Amino acid sequence: MRRTVESLADEKVAIRHGWVFRSPSLDTVFALNQVRFRGSVDFAGAVAVADEQMSGLRFRHVVVEDDSGEELEGHFAEAGWDMERTVLMRLVGDPQVSSGETNLVELSEEQMVDIMETWALEEHVGILPERLAQLSEYNRRAGRLWNEKCLGVL
């Protein structure tokens, strides 16, 4: 995830505790506009850095890469922040393929973007068209960066 942000963000600035990523070209995409802490940080320090570094944005996005994030959850919740915990899984071995008949197809970039837009509309009720367009562009860029193969059933 960090490599995607590092590759796609317009700007990367090293700070004492990690990095700041900014993307004025996609300023409503949280994934490309964030303060990312690689080590332990306290709540007040995290908020102060986010306020300073993200002052031109309508939001503050803080990512904590180590276990101190767990300790900070309560503080962020008490202060009214929205929080997400990301769990990553790694595929070990070859994927299991069903021997039965399937309608699985490789999706085009536009089909993938359409699906992601539908998901964003459901996930973020009332999302503004400008933000939806920026999220779509982010999905295009990330797909191209990783040479993604998107599969689906039509």
Backbone torsions as a table, in degrees:
resi	resn	phi	psi	omega
1	MET	NA	-42.2	179.4
2	ARG	-62.9	-39.0	-178.8
3	ARG	-64.8	-35.6	176.8
4	THR	-62.4	-47.4	179.4
5	VAL	-63.0	-45.3	179.9
6	GLU	-59.5	-36.8	-176.9
7	SER	-79.2	-32.2	-172.3
8	LEU	-102.1	-21.7	-178.6
9	ALA	-66.4	147.0	178.2
10	ASP	-67.6	-36.1	-176.3
11	GLU	-136.9	142.2	173.2
12	LYS	-129.8	123.7	-179.7
13	VAL	-124.3	124.6	176.2
14	ALA	-74.9	135.2	174.0
15	ILE	-124.3	173.8	-174.7
16	ARG	-56.2	-40.7	-176.1
17	HIS	-100.2	1.3	-177.3
18	GLY	163.3	-123.0	-175.8
19	TRP	-143.5	158.1	170.0
20	VAL	-119.8	129.7	175.9
21	PHE	-114.5	131.1	178.6
22	ARG	-132.3	145.5	177.3
23	SER	-141.0	84.2	177.8
24	PRO	-56.2	-28.0	-179.9
25	SER	-71.1	-23.1	177.4
26	LEU	-133.9	63.7	-170.2
27	ASP	-75.0	-4.2	175.9
28	THR	-106.1	3.6	179.9
29	VAL	-92.6	106.7	-176.7
30	PHE	-55.5	-41.0	-175.3
31	ALA	-60.3	-25.9	-177.6
32	LEU	-104.2	7.2	179.5
33	ASN	-138.6	98.3	-173.4
34	GLN	-159.0	156.3	167.6
35	VAL	-102.8	125.2	-174.8
36	ARG	-117.8	116.9	-179.8
37	PHE	-97.2	127.0	-179.3
38	ARG	-93.9	-13.2	-178.4
39	GLY	-134.2	-173.6	-177.5
40	SER	-63.4	137.1	178.7
41	VAL	-146.5	147.2	177.1
42	ASP	-91.4	165.2	-174.6
43	PHE	-58.9	-51.0	-177.8
44	ALA	-60.5	-41.1	179.1
45	GLY	-65.6	-41.5	179.6
46	ALA	-63.0	-44.5	-179.0
47	VAL	-67.1	-40.7	-179.7
48	ALA	-62.5	-43.9	179.2
49	VAL	-65.7	-43.0	179.2
50	ALA	-61.8	-44.3	178.6
51	ASP	-61.1	-42.3	-179.1
52	GLU	-68.7	-47.1	-172.3
53	GLN	-81.4	-24.5	-175.8
54	MET	-111.7	21.9	-172.3
55	SER	-60.2	-25.7	-179.5
56	GLY	-85.1	-2.0	-177.2
57	LEU	-103.5	162.5	178.4
58	ARG	-84.7	2.4	-177.4
59	PHE	-146.5	166.5	173.1
60	ARG	-121.9	128.8	178.9
61	HIS	-123.8	117.5	-178.7
62	VAL	-117.2	130.7	175.6
63	VAL	-119.5	129.2	176.9
64	VAL	-115.5	118.8	-172.2
65	GLU	-88.0	-6.2	-178.5
66	ASP	-120.4	-173.3	-175.2
67	ASP	-67.6	-12.8	179.3
68	SER	-67.5	-17.7	176.2
69	GLY	-59.8	-37.4	177.8
70	GLU	-60.5	-43.7	179.5
71	GLU	-64.7	-33.2	-177.6
72	LEU	-80.1	-18.7	-174.7
73	GLU	-51.0	-47.2	-178.7
74	GLY	-60.8	-41.2	179.4
75	HIS	-64.4	-45.1	179.4
76	PHE	-65.0	-40.7	179.4
77	ALA	-62.8	-44.9	179.2
78	GLU	-61.3	-32.0	-179.4
79	ALA	-85.3	0.3	176.0
80	GLY	87.5	13.9	178.4
81	TRP	-76.0	147.7	168.9
82	ASP	-82.3	140.6	-178.2
83	MET	-131.2	149.5	174.0
84	GLU	-135.5	144.5	172.3
85	ARG	-114.1	127.0	-179.0
86	THR	-102.1	126.4	177.3
87	VAL	-113.2	126.0	-179.3
88	LEU	-106.6	139.7	176.7
89	MET	-119.7	150.9	-179.8
90	ARG	-117.3	133.1	176.4
91	LEU	-76.9	125.2	178.1
92	VAL	-112.5	120.9	-178.6
93	GLY	88.1	-177.6	-179.8
94	ASP	-76.8	144.4	177.0
95	PRO	-66.3	147.4	177.8
96	GLN	-79.2	127.4	180.0
97	VAL	-113.0	129.0	178.6
98	SER	-69.0	140.3	177.8
99	SER	-84.2	-8.2	179.8
100	GLY	-75.7	168.3	179.0
101	GLU	-69.0	141.9	-178.9
102	THR	-139.0	156.4	175.4
103	ASN	-103.5	19.1	-177.4
104	LEU	-68.1	130.9	179.4
105	VAL	-133.4	158.7	171.7
106	GLU	-82.2	128.0	-177.2
107	LEU	-85.2	148.0	172.4
108	SER	-74.6	167.1	177.3
109	GLU	-58.1	-43.5	-178.8
110	GLU	-65.4	-37.6	176.4
111	GLN	-64.1	-41.3	177.6
112	MET	-62.2	-45.7	-179.3
113	VAL	-62.3	-41.5	177.7
114	ASP	-59.1	-44.3	179.4
115	ILE	-64.2	-44.2	-179.8
116	MET	-65.1	-36.0	176.8
117	GLU	-65.8	-42.3	177.4
118	THR	-60.3	-43.5	179.0
119	TRP	-62.8	-45.4	-179.8
120	ALA	-62.0	-39.8	178.7
121	LEU	-64.4	-36.5	177.9
122	GLU	-75.0	-40.8	-176.2
123	GLU	-73.2	-36.0	-175.4
124	HIS	-122.6	75.6	-178.3
125	VAL	-55.9	130.8	-179.6
126	GLY	84.9	10.7	179.6
127	ILE	-56.8	136.8	-179.7
128	LEU	-74.7	145.5	-179.7
129	PRO	-54.2	-36.9	179.4
130	GLU	-62.1	-43.5	-179.7
131	ARG	-68.8	-40.0	178.2
132	LEU	-60.5	-42.4	178.7
133	ALA	-63.4	-40.8	179.1
134	GLN	-67.5	-40.2	176.8
135	LEU	-62.2	-39.4	178.3
136	SER	-63.2	-42.6	178.0
137	GLU	-64.6	-39.9	176.2
138	TYR	-59.5	-45.7	179.9
139	ASN	-62.4	-38.9	176.2
140	ARG	-61.7	-49.5	-177.9
141	ARG	-62.1	-44.0	-179.8
142	ALA	-65.3	-41.3	178.3
143	GLY	-61.6	-41.3	179.2
144	ARG	-69.3	-40.7	179.3
145	LEU	-56.2	-46.0	-175.1
146	TRP	-95.6	3.7	-177.9
147	ASN	50.5	49.8	-175.0
148	GLU	-64.1	146.8	169.2
149	LYS	-113.8	113.3	-178.9
150	CYS	-102.6	128.9	-178.1
151	LEU	-112.0	149.1	178.6
152	GLY	-162.6	173.9	175.4
153	VAL	-117.4	122.7	-178.0
154	LEU	-91.3	NA	NA
